[in-house]
Amino acid sequence: MKTIDRYIIVYCFINFIQALITPIIQDEAYYWMFSKHLDLGYFDHPPLVAYMIKVGTMVMPSPVLGIRFLTVVMMGFTLKTVWNLIPTIKRQIPKAELIFFGIALSLPLFHVYSFLTTPDVPLLFFTALFLLALKRITDKESIANMLLFGSAAALLVYSKYHGGIVILLAVLFRLDLLKRWSTYISGLIALILVIPHLYWQIQNDFITFDFHLFQRASGKYSLKYVDDYLLGTLAILNPAFLFLIFKNSKLLVSLNNHSKFLFRMLIGIITVFLFMSLRSRIEAHWVAVGIIPITVLMFELIVEKASLLKPLKIIAIIFVSLIILARIVILFELPVKTEFYKDKKEFFESVSELSNGKPVVYINSYQKASKHYYYTGFEAISDNNAFYRKSQYDLFEVEKEFNNRPVLVISDLPAAHLDSMVFDSGRMVHYKFLDNYVVCAKLKAQVLDDKLDKLDRKGTVKVAIYNPYNYPIHLDAVDDRFDFGLMLLEGYNKTHIPVSYSGTKVLPPNTTSTIDIEWTIKDGIKSGDYGMLITIRHGIIAPKAISKTYKIHLK
């Protein structure tokens, strides 16, 4: 057995132990819930992470290890693939494997994603595989390499849409690929493999792309977004490594075409998300794929400049020690709040007991709804209103279990119409029992006026509403009537405008109906450009967005 393989086995064994004894985080519960409803796509992510968890839970007796099983295995293969990206001759130096692991384990994400399951795990593996396939197809245009190249590209997209950025940057920095017939064969293979997911997107009005490209973006520049992005990038990619790489950039790009390409890929990844930070918040881990070129470039730098071996040892000792300490700390429930001990099993068992068998609806919390299902075995849903973001719960078919049924509503925030109590654990909960909860998140409203781009402070407009459900929705129900509204969006600021409406009183199943809505906008709301949504509200439940975002100018 090769030395590198022994290192990887030890790495995976430690990660298996950590995966088994570390509580799941909220996002893992959300992806686990995906695996209970397998599909070709999801509201906010491609489907690969769901299938990973499904396979893991089928082969592992422990639920938490089932969620993380393929993550541990896949990250082992990721390291082996990154190792193979290093030129063979340079892997022959003394203690090459130790140097390689010293570099890799000084990067936080090789720890985080070694036992936590998120879409970034397959993204990292298939990025490394894509880059390796690119290297191989450059050397030899064989059928096997074309299949590998095309399949890796497709699986990048199935992992996370950021994989598309990797593919585009690779083509941009290797324009010679456009002159190779093998590139087009590989592209055709990738396209064929992605067709099922594209079909799902078409069936769902490209809802995922709309969410990531438009709904998440504030549309307004903020220096804080840029500052947060740059600080997060430094933390994720190891500031010491970035300094050494950029300081020695001339040497790196002069070594060989592959090193020059990887350096450009690193610059490209950082730059793309820097531009994105000009209009919206960027999550620090979005630059995760940058750890692959960093690992290879740092290794090549050490080979070329032996004087850097001592600084590497210092960097590795500091970063690896701190990260290992953090990995040990998260095993214990400390006064410091962490993702691992947020909303523990006892909380969901208490909620389940309070519900007394009734379905549970969490307000604006796909995380809690997912954890409730994971810990209690009883499926819950998240009711996402217009002040929050939509999630996969807005696509699930939950009508049979929740529509026109008594439910327990749980909210993080207190309100006059909610009751409150303290569980035995000391946790306060705000709740309300509803006699008749109506599922209506899939209603679709469309303004029937092409001139709505200029909005008067008083006005009336005709709106078409499509009811996709197989049951009618009574807008004028005696107990809990429905109300419509307008939501004005300015960056992340949202202002709700109540409206009056006239027209149909019932939305028949699978039918489009029309209503007239009339609004009055107070002078306290300044004139200017806004996004605008149409909302619907039922009883005490906050208004839901049921239309696309219209760009308007308020006079």
Secondary structure, DSSP 8 states (H G I E B T S, - for coil): --HHHHHHHHHHHHHHHHHHHS---HHHHHHHHHHTS--S--SSS-SHHHHHHHHHHHH-SSHHHHHHHHHHHHHHHHHHHHHHHS-GGGGGSTTHHHHHHHHHTTSTHHHHTTTS-STHHHHHHHHHHHHHHHHHHHH---HHHHHHHHHHHHHHHHH-TTHHHHHHHHHHH-GGGGG-HHHHHHHHHHHHHHHHHHHHHHHTTTHHHHIIIIIS---S--HHHHHHHHHHHHHHH-HHHHHHHHHTHHHHHHH-HHHHHHHHHHHHHHHHHHHHTTTS---GGGGGGGHHHHHHHHHHHHHH-GGGHHHHHHHHHHHHHHHHHHHHHTTS--SS--GGGSS-HHHHHHHHHHHTT--EEEET-HHHHHHHHHHHSS--EEE--TTS---GGGTS--HHHHTTEEEEEEESS--TT-EEEE-TTS-EEEEEEEEEE---TT-EEEE--TTTTEE-SEEEEEEEEEE-SSS-EETT-SSS-EEEEEEEEETTEEEEEEEEEEE-SEE-TTEEEEEEEEEE--TTS--EEEEEEEEEEETTEEEEE-S--EEEEE-
